[in-house]
Amino acid sequence: MTDTPPANPLSPGDFLHPAMLLYGPVDETMYANFRQQLAKAPTDGLCVVELSTLGGDPEVARMMGEDIRFHSDTEPQRRFVFLGKAAIYSAGTTFMSFFARENRFLTRGTRLMIHERNMDSTLTISGPLTTCVAGVEAKLNELRASIAIQNEGFENLVRGSKVTMDEVLQRAPSNWYLEAHEALELGLVEAVM
């Protein structure tokens, strides 16, 4: 991701015909739809990805984001831009974080929600003690790896903005909601349309 301003600023008219329209939960169905639309998207120039979501699977969001990052890196003739509409919660914000800050846009009234990943797991400790320790260590390693992945996304999101990692880490556990103009003032997005 680059943090240099785009040569040609965008206007609302540039967003009238998005190449990709995504709505609903971030899940395997959205990913399949995203891949189909990506394959049919223009091969040069502006490529708008419009999203509205109440969240979903963060790993699916990361896969979609990695696709955007890969195509941005290998196809410099295309400019992928994100347009968030109405609600960009949770995994939607994760997906948005893969776009360079100057390629992130929101419609008026859109809300972002940033939060920590959630885990719902039960750890049963039973058996020989050394086996019990291995099971506890495995779960602890899973937690540490998930936190590292989560924080990579937070770092991508705040890069080039006025928001610090400390602020995100402080606010994310209690679900941080931001209105579009707040996100703009904090430098998380380029503009509000």
C-alpha positions as CSV (number, residue, x, y, z in Angstrom):
1,M,0.0,0.0,0.0
2,T,1.2,3.5,-0.8
3,D,0.5,6.7,1.1
4,T,1.1,9.1,-1.8
5,P,-1.9,11.2,-2.9
6,P,-3.5,10.1,-6.1
7,A,-2.7,12.2,-9.2
8,N,-6.4,12.6,-10.1
9,P,-8.8,13.2,-7.2
10,L,-12.1,11.4,-7.6
11,S,-15.6,13.0,-7.6
12,P,-19.0,11.4,-6.8
13,G,-19.6,10.8,-10.5
14,D,-16.6,8.4,-10.5
15,F,-18.6,6.1,-8.2
16,L,-21.8,5.8,-10.3
17,H,-21.0,2.5,-11.9
18,P,-19.0,0.3,-9.4
19,A,-17.2,-2.6,-11.0
20,M,-18.0,-4.7,-7.9
21,L,-21.1,-4.5,-5.7
22,L,-21.0,-6.5,-2.5
23,Y,-23.7,-6.6,0.2
24,G,-24.4,-8.8,3.2
25,P,-22.4,-11.0,5.4
26,V,-18.7,-11.4,4.6
27,D,-18.7,-15.2,4.0
28,E,-17.9,-17.8,1.4
29,T,-20.8,-16.7,-0.7
30,M,-19.6,-13.1,-0.8
31,Y,-16.1,-14.3,-1.6
32,A,-17.4,-16.3,-4.6
33,N,-19.4,-13.3,-5.8
34,F,-16.4,-11.1,-5.3
35,R,-14.1,-13.4,-7.4
36,Q,-16.7,-13.5,-10.2
37,Q,-17.0,-9.7,-10.3
38,L,-13.2,-9.3,-10.0
39,A,-12.8,-11.5,-13.1
40,K,-15.2,-9.3,-15.1
41,A,-13.9,-5.9,-13.8
42,P,-12.2,-3.5,-16.1
43,T,-8.5,-4.3,-16.7
44,D,-7.3,-0.7,-16.5
45,G,-8.4,2.5,-15.0
46,L,-10.7,3.0,-12.0
47,C,-12.1,-0.1,-10.4
48,V,-14.7,0.7,-7.7
49,V,-15.5,-1.9,-5.0
50,E,-18.7,-1.0,-3.2
51,L,-19.5,-2.7,0.0
52,S,-22.2,-2.7,2.7
53,T,-22.0,-5.3,5.5
54,L,-22.7,-5.9,9.1
55,G,-19.6,-8.1,9.3
56,G,-18.7,-11.7,9.1
57,D,-15.7,-13.9,8.7
58,P,-12.5,-12.0,9.1
59,E,-10.5,-14.6,7.2
60,V,-12.8,-14.2,4.2
61,A,-12.2,-10.4,4.5
62,R,-8.5,-11.0,4.5
63,M,-8.7,-13.3,1.4
64,M,-10.6,-10.6,-0.5
65,G,-8.2,-8.0,0.7
66,E,-5.2,-10.0,-0.3
67,D,-6.8,-10.4,-3.8
68,I,-7.1,-6.6,-4.0
69,R,-3.5,-6.1,-2.8
70,F,-2.2,-8.7,-5.3
71,H,-4.0,-7.2,-8.2
72,S,-3.0,-3.7,-7.2
73,D,0.7,-4.8,-7.1
74,T,0.7,-6.8,-10.3
75,E,-1.7,-4.5,-12.4
76,P,-0.6,-0.9,-11.8
77,Q,-2.8,0.2,-14.7
78,R,-5.8,-0.4,-12.4
79,R,-6.7,1.7,-9.4
80,F,-8.8,-0.2,-7.0
81,V,-10.9,2.1,-4.7
82,F,-13.2,1.2,-1.8
83,L,-16.7,2.7,-1.4
84,G,-18.3,1.9,1.9
85,K,-22.0,2.4,2.0
86,A,-24.4,2.5,5.0
87,A,-22.6,0.1,7.3
88,I,-19.0,-1.2,7.3
89,Y,-18.7,-3.3,10.4
90,S,-16.1,-5.7,11.6
91,A,-14.9,-7.8,8.7
92,G,-15.9,-5.0,6.3
93,T,-13.5,-2.7,8.0
94,T,-10.8,-5.5,7.8
95,F,-11.4,-5.6,4.0
96,M,-11.3,-1.8,3.8
97,S,-7.9,-1.8,5.5
98,F,-6.3,-3.6,2.5
99,F,-7.0,-0.5,0.3
100,A,-4.4,2.3,0.6
101,R,-5.9,5.2,2.6
102,E,-6.1,7.4,-0.5
103,N,-8.3,4.8,-2.1
104,R,-10.9,4.5,0.7
105,F,-14.2,6.4,0.4
106,L,-17.5,6.4,2.3
107,T,-21.0,7.6,1.5
108,R,-22.5,10.2,3.9
109,G,-24.0,8.6,7.0
110,T,-22.0,5.4,6.7
111,R,-20.8,3.9,10.0
112,L,-17.6,2.0,10.5
113,M,-17.3,-0.5,13.4
114,I,-13.9,-1.6,14.6
115,H,-13.5,-4.4,17.1
116,E,-11.3,-7.1,18.3
117,R,-11.7,-10.6,16.8
118,N,-13.9,-12.9,18.9
119,M,-13.3,-16.4,20.0
120,D,-15.8,-18.9,21.2
121,S,-14.0,-22.0,22.4
122,T,-14.0,-24.5,25.3
123,L,-10.8,-26.0,26.5
124,T,-11.1,-29.4,28.2
125,I,-8.1,-30.5,30.3
126,S,-8.1,-34.2,30.7
127,G,-5.4,-36.9,30.5
128,P,-1.7,-37.2,31.3
129,L,-0.3,-33.9,32.6
130,T,2.2,-33.4,29.8
131,T,-0.6,-33.8,27.3
132,C,-2.7,-31.3,29.3
133,V,0.2,-28.8,29.1
134,A,0.5,-29.3,25.3
135,G,-3.3,-28.6,24.8
136,V,-3.1,-25.4,26.9
137,E,0.0,-24.2,25.0
138,A,-1.7,-25.0,21.7
139,K,-4.7,-22.9,22.6
140,L,-2.5,-20.1,23.9
141,N,-0.5,-20.2,20.6
142,E,-3.8,-19.9,18.7
143,L,-4.8,-16.8,20.7
144,R,-1.4,-15.2,20.1
145,A,-1.4,-15.9,16.4
146,S,-5.0,-14.5,16.1
147,I,-4.0,-11.3,18.0
148,A,-1.0,-10.8,15.7
149,I,-3.2,-11.2,12.6
150,Q,-5.8,-8.8,14.1
151,N,-3.1,-6.2,14.9
152,E,-1.7,-6.4,11.3
153,G,-5.2,-5.4,10.1
154,F,-5.3,-2.6,12.7
155,E,-1.9,-1.3,11.5
156,N,-3.1,-1.3,7.9
157,L,-6.2,0.6,8.8
158,V,-4.4,3.4,10.8
159,R,-1.4,3.8,8.5
160,G,-1.3,7.4,7.2
161,S,-4.1,8.5,9.6
162,K,-4.2,10.4,12.9
163,V,-5.2,7.3,14.8
164,T,-2.5,5.5,16.8
165,M,-2.3,1.8,17.3
166,D,-2.6,2.5,21.1
167,E,-6.0,4.2,20.5
168,V,-7.3,1.3,18.4
169,L,-6.1,-1.2,20.9
170,Q,-7.8,0.7,23.7
171,R,-11.1,1.3,21.8
172,A,-11.5,-1.9,19.8
173,P,-12.5,-4.3,22.7
174,S,-15.7,-2.3,23.3
175,N,-16.7,-2.0,19.6
176,W,-15.6,1.4,18.2
177,Y,-18.2,3.0,16.0
178,L,-17.3,5.9,13.7
179,E,-19.5,8.0,11.6
180,A,-18.2,8.7,8.0
181,H,-17.2,12.3,8.8
182,E,-15.3,11.2,12.0
183,A,-13.4,8.6,9.9
184,L,-12.5,11.4,7.5
185,E,-11.4,13.8,10.2
186,L,-9.2,11.0,11.7
187,G,-7.7,10.4,8.2
188,L,-8.9,6.8,8.0
189,V,-10.6,7.5,4.6
190,E,-9.8,9.9,1.7
191,A,-13.3,11.4,1.3
192,V,-17.0,11.2,2.1
193,M,-19.2,11.2,-1.0
